Amino acid sequence: MLNYQPAPLDLAFQALADPTRRLMVERLSQGPASVSELAQPLDMTLSAVVQHLAVLEASGLVRSQKVGRVRTCRIEPQVLHSAERWISERRASWERRLDRLGAFLVETDPTTRPRSK
């Protein structure tokens, strides 16, 4: 049996795969919010919101702190920066490949070659 430990980036992408959690991350990107504030626009129980937050916290995307009876959540930008960097590296690689393909197609296209007399 394999003993697979997901990398932090894997956990971040898994957490962001859910639209509800993406909404929460979007809201938290504007500033810290209590669990109740995060739950307000969502059509789900507070218990379900807490479960979504647990996934976000396990991924490292969100941190929370309880003061008294209020749990306040905030975004952890470093994990988002890591995901952004990974995507940017893939994009740059594909852009280079597509540029090379475009140059090859121009080079091999008979309509763009100079005609000989």
Rosetta constraint file for C-alpha pairs under 8 A:
AtomPair CA 6 CA 10 HARMONIC 5.81 0.50
AtomPair CA 6 CA 11 HARMONIC 6.49 0.50
AtomPair CA 7 CA 11 HARMONIC 6.48 0.50
AtomPair CA 8 CA 12 HARMONIC 6.26 0.50
AtomPair CA 8 CA 59 HARMONIC 6.43 0.50
AtomPair CA 8 CA 60 HARMONIC 7.48 0.50
AtomPair CA 8 CA 79 HARMONIC 7.88 0.50
AtomPair CA 9 CA 13 HARMONIC 6.27 0.50
AtomPair CA 9 CA 79 HARMONIC 7.41 0.50
AtomPair CA 9 CA 82 HARMONIC 7.18 0.50
AtomPair CA 9 CA 83 HARMONIC 6.40 0.50
AtomPair CA 10 CA 14 HARMONIC 6.11 0.50
AtomPair CA 11 CA 15 HARMONIC 6.05 0.50
AtomPair CA 11 CA 58 HARMONIC 7.61 0.50
AtomPair CA 11 CA 59 HARMONIC 4.81 0.50
AtomPair CA 12 CA 16 HARMONIC 6.14 0.50
AtomPair CA 12 CA 56 HARMONIC 7.65 0.50
AtomPair CA 12 CA 59 HARMONIC 5.06 0.50
AtomPair CA 12 CA 60 HARMONIC 7.15 0.50
AtomPair CA 12 CA 61 HARMONIC 6.63 0.50
AtomPair CA 12 CA 79 HARMONIC 7.17 0.50
AtomPair CA 12 CA 80 HARMONIC 7.87 0.50
AtomPair CA 12 CA 83 HARMONIC 7.56 0.50
AtomPair CA 13 CA 17 HARMONIC 6.07 0.50
AtomPair CA 13 CA 83 HARMONIC 7.77 0.50
AtomPair CA 14 CA 18 HARMONIC 7.66 0.50
AtomPair CA 15 CA 21 HARMONIC 6.75 0.50
AtomPair CA 15 CA 55 HARMONIC 6.16 0.50
AtomPair CA 15 CA 56 HARMONIC 5.84 0.50
AtomPair CA 15 CA 59 HARMONIC 6.58 0.50
AtomPair CA 16 CA 21 HARMONIC 6.13 0.50
AtomPair CA 16 CA 22 HARMONIC 5.49 0.50
AtomPair CA 17 CA 21 HARMONIC 7.81 0.50
AtomPair CA 17 CA 22 HARMONIC 7.54 0.50
AtomPair CA 18 CA 22 HARMONIC 6.32 0.50
AtomPair CA 19 CA 23 HARMONIC 6.22 0.50
AtomPair CA 20 CA 24 HARMONIC 6.38 0.50
AtomPair CA 20 CA 42 HARMONIC 7.96 0.50
AtomPair CA 20 CA 52 HARMONIC 7.74 0.50
AtomPair CA 21 CA 25 HARMONIC 6.18 0.50
AtomPair CA 21 CA 52 HARMONIC 6.28 0.50
AtomPair CA 21 CA 53 HARMONIC 7.53 0.50
AtomPair CA 21 CA 56 HARMONIC 7.19 0.50
AtomPair CA 22 CA 26 HARMONIC 6.06 0.50
AtomPair CA 23 CA 27 HARMONIC 6.16 0.50
AtomPair CA 24 CA 28 HARMONIC 6.11 0.50
AtomPair CA 24 CA 38 HARMONIC 6.45 0.50
AtomPair CA 25 CA 29 HARMONIC 6.05 0.50
AtomPair CA 25 CA 61 HARMONIC 7.93 0.50
AtomPair CA 25 CA 62 HARMONIC 7.83 0.50
AtomPair CA 25 CA 75 HARMONIC 6.90 0.50
AtomPair CA 26 CA 30 HARMONIC 7.12 0.50
AtomPair CA 27 CA 31 HARMONIC 7.27 0.50
AtomPair CA 27 CA 38 HARMONIC 7.47 0.50
AtomPair CA 28 CA 32 HARMONIC 5.59 0.50
AtomPair CA 28 CA 33 HARMONIC 6.51 0.50
AtomPair CA 28 CA 73 HARMONIC 7.44 0.50
AtomPair CA 28 CA 74 HARMONIC 5.86 0.50
AtomPair CA 28 CA 75 HARMONIC 5.66 0.50
AtomPair CA 29 CA 74 HARMONIC 7.90 0.50
AtomPair CA 29 CA 75 HARMONIC 6.24 0.50
AtomPair CA 31 CA 74 HARMONIC 6.71 0.50
AtomPair CA 31 CA 75 HARMONIC 7.73 0.50
AtomPair CA 32 CA 72 HARMONIC 6.52 0.50
AtomPair CA 32 CA 73 HARMONIC 5.51 0.50
AtomPair CA 32 CA 74 HARMONIC 4.52 0.50
AtomPair CA 32 CA 75 HARMONIC 7.27 0.50
AtomPair CA 33 CA 37 HARMONIC 5.90 0.50
AtomPair CA 33 CA 38 HARMONIC 6.46 0.50
AtomPair CA 33 CA 72 HARMONIC 5.46 0.50
AtomPair CA 33 CA 73 HARMONIC 5.43 0.50
AtomPair CA 33 CA 74 HARMONIC 6.73 0.50
AtomPair CA 34 CA 38 HARMONIC 6.34 0.50
AtomPair CA 34 CA 70 HARMONIC 6.62 0.50
AtomPair CA 34 CA 71 HARMONIC 5.58 0.50
AtomPair CA 34 CA 72 HARMONIC 4.19 0.50
AtomPair CA 34 CA 73 HARMONIC 5.91 0.50
AtomPair CA 35 CA 39 HARMONIC 6.10 0.50
AtomPair CA 35 CA 49 HARMONIC 7.66 0.50
AtomPair CA 35 CA 50 HARMONIC 7.43 0.50
AtomPair CA 35 CA 70 HARMONIC 7.75 0.50
AtomPair CA 35 CA 71 HARMONIC 6.10 0.50
AtomPair CA 35 CA 72 HARMONIC 6.37 0.50
AtomPair CA 35 CA 73 HARMONIC 6.95 0.50
AtomPair CA 36 CA 40 HARMONIC 6.10 0.50
AtomPair CA 36 CA 46 HARMONIC 7.60 0.50
AtomPair CA 37 CA 41 HARMONIC 7.96 0.50
AtomPair CA 38 CA 42 HARMONIC 7.61 0.50
AtomPair CA 38 CA 49 HARMONIC 7.83 0.50
AtomPair CA 39 CA 43 HARMONIC 7.95 0.50
AtomPair CA 39 CA 44 HARMONIC 7.56 0.50
AtomPair CA 39 CA 45 HARMONIC 7.86 0.50
AtomPair CA 39 CA 46 HARMONIC 6.40 0.50
AtomPair CA 39 CA 49 HARMONIC 6.12 0.50
AtomPair CA 44 CA 48 HARMONIC 6.28 0.50
AtomPair CA 44 CA 49 HARMONIC 6.98 0.50
AtomPair CA 45 CA 49 HARMONIC 6.49 0.50
AtomPair CA 46 CA 50 HARMONIC 6.22 0.50
AtomPair CA 47 CA 51 HARMONIC 6.36 0.50
AtomPair CA 48 CA 52 HARMONIC 6.35 0.50
AtomPair CA 49 CA 53 HARMONIC 6.21 0.50
AtomPair CA 50 CA 54 HARMONIC 6.14 0.50
AtomPair CA 51 CA 55 HARMONIC 6.58 0.50
AtomPair CA 52 CA 56 HARMONIC 6.43 0.50
AtomPair CA 53 CA 57 HARMONIC 6.03 0.50
AtomPair CA 53 CA 62 HARMONIC 7.62 0.50
AtomPair CA 54 CA 58 HARMONIC 6.04 0.50
AtomPair CA 55 CA 59 HARMONIC 6.24 0.50
AtomPair CA 56 CA 60 HARMONIC 6.41 0.50
AtomPair CA 56 CA 61 HARMONIC 5.49 0.50
AtomPair CA 56 CA 62 HARMONIC 5.51 0.50
AtomPair CA 57 CA 61 HARMONIC 5.97 0.50
AtomPair CA 57 CA 62 HARMONIC 4.80 0.50
AtomPair CA 57 CA 63 HARMONIC 5.73 0.50
AtomPair CA 57 CA 64 HARMONIC 7.70 0.50
AtomPair CA 60 CA 76 HARMONIC 6.80 0.50
AtomPair CA 60 CA 79 HARMONIC 6.51 0.50
AtomPair CA 61 CA 75 HARMONIC 5.97 0.50
AtomPair CA 61 CA 76 HARMONIC 5.08 0.50
AtomPair CA 61 CA 77 HARMONIC 7.12 0.50
AtomPair CA 61 CA 79 HARMONIC 5.75 0.50
AtomPair CA 61 CA 80 HARMONIC 6.90 0.50
AtomPair CA 62 CA 73 HARMONIC 6.58 0.50
AtomPair CA 62 CA 74 HARMONIC 5.64 0.50
AtomPair CA 62 CA 75 HARMONIC 4.56 0.50
AtomPair CA 62 CA 76 HARMONIC 5.30 0.50
AtomPair CA 63 CA 73 HARMONIC 5.64 0.50
AtomPair CA 63 CA 74 HARMONIC 5.48 0.50
AtomPair CA 63 CA 75 HARMONIC 6.37 0.50
AtomPair CA 63 CA 76 HARMONIC 6.58 0.50
AtomPair CA 64 CA 71 HARMONIC 6.41 0.50
AtomPair CA 64 CA 72 HARMONIC 5.38 0.50
AtomPair CA 64 CA 73 HARMONIC 4.15 0.50
AtomPair CA 64 CA 74 HARMONIC 6.21 0.50
AtomPair CA 65 CA 71 HARMONIC 5.49 0.50
AtomPair CA 65 CA 72 HARMONIC 5.38 0.50
AtomPair CA 65 CA 73 HARMONIC 6.56 0.50
AtomPair CA 66 CA 70 HARMONIC 5.61 0.50
AtomPair CA 66 CA 71 HARMONIC 4.12 0.50
AtomPair CA 66 CA 72 HARMONIC 6.24 0.50
AtomPair CA 67 CA 71 HARMONIC 6.35 0.50
AtomPair CA 67 CA 72 HARMONIC 7.82 0.50
AtomPair CA 76 CA 80 HARMONIC 7.34 0.50
AtomPair CA 77 CA 81 HARMONIC 6.09 0.50
AtomPair CA 78 CA 82 HARMONIC 6.27 0.50
AtomPair CA 79 CA 83 HARMONIC 6.40 0.50
AtomPair CA 80 CA 84 HARMONIC 6.08 0.50
AtomPair CA 81 CA 85 HARMONIC 6.01 0.50
AtomPair CA 82 CA 86 HARMONIC 6.21 0.50
AtomPair CA 83 CA 87 HARMONIC 6.24 0.50
AtomPair CA 84 CA 88 HARMONIC 6.06 0.50
AtomPair CA 85 CA 89 HARMONIC 6.15 0.50
AtomPair CA 86 CA 90 HARMONIC 6.42 0.50
AtomPair CA 87 CA 91 HARMONIC 6.10 0.50
AtomPair CA 88 CA 92 HARMONIC 6.09 0.50
AtomPair CA 89 CA 93 HARMONIC 6.25 0.50
AtomPair CA 90 CA 94 HARMONIC 6.25 0.50
AtomPair CA 91 CA 95 HARMONIC 6.05 0.50
AtomPair CA 92 CA 96 HARMONIC 6.24 0.50
AtomPair CA 93 CA 97 HARMONIC 6.37 0.50
AtomPair CA 94 CA 98 HARMONIC 6.06 0.50
AtomPair CA 95 CA 99 HARMONIC 6.02 0.50
AtomPair CA 96 CA 100 HARMONIC 6.24 0.50
AtomPair CA 97 CA 101 HARMONIC 6.19 0.50
AtomPair CA 98 CA 102 HARMONIC 6.02 0.50
AtomPair CA 99 CA 103 HARMONIC 6.20 0.50
AtomPair CA 100 CA 104 HARMONIC 6.13 0.50
AtomPair CA 101 CA 105 HARMONIC 6.12 0.50
AtomPair CA 102 CA 106 HARMONIC 6.23 0.50
AtomPair CA 103 CA 107 HARMONIC 6.07 0.50
AtomPair CA 104 CA 108 HARMONIC 6.10 0.50
AtomPair CA 105 CA 109 HARMONIC 5.81 0.50
AtomPair CA 106 CA 112 HARMONIC 6.70 0.50
AtomPair CA 107 CA 112 HARMONIC 7.45 0.50
AtomPair CA 107 CA 113 HARMONIC 7.50 0.50
AtomPair CA 108 CA 113 HARMONIC 7.88 0.50
AtomPair CA 109 CA 113 HARMONIC 6.86 0.50
